[in-house]
Structures are given as C-alpha cells and as structure tokens.
Amino acid sequence: MKELRAEFLEILPEYDEDRVHDSDIKKIFKWYNLLHKSDLLVSKEEKNNVKLIVFYFLQETENKKIAWERRES
C-alpha cells in the first residue's frame, strides 16, 4: 500500500493524506485501470478540446441570455 500512496502523492501532491483512505486510493486506481482498458480515457489534447467546446458553449449561452434580457427590457 505504501507504493500506491507514493504513486498517488506523485500524481496529486496536494491531497489530504488524513482524509484519503487506502480504500479510496485503491478504488481510484481500479477505476483508472478500467477506463484505460475500455479505452475511455482522453488525451490532454482531447481534454483541451473539450474544455474549449464547453467554454464556447457557456460563452454562447451567456450571450443568448444577455440578448434575451435586453430584449425583455
């Protein structure tokens, strides 16, 4: 378990060691492995694309909201 904690600390150095239990770390690694085996993980580039799409969606939604509010005034 020490190895898993060390690896987890390397990945997420600011995690609260007092609040994160060994079972939590095991679950996270199990989930990661399941996602990896199922080819459901995305690359950094894909994450950035998703973030960009979400940003534009939120921006467009906000613009429509502002336009609607102006229209109602």
C-alpha positions, 0 to 999 in steps of 0.5 A: 500500500505504501507504493500506491500512496507514493504513486498517488502523492506523485500524481496529486501532491496536494491531497489530504493524506488524513482524509484519503483512505487506502480504500479510496486510493485503491478504488481510484486506481481500479477505476483508472485501470478500467477506463484505460482498458475500455479505452475511455480515457482522453488525451490532454489534447482531447481534454483541451478540446473539450474544455474549449467546446464547453467554454464556447458553449457557456460563452454562447449561452451567456450571450443568448441570455444577455440578448434575451434580457435586453430584449425583455427590457 
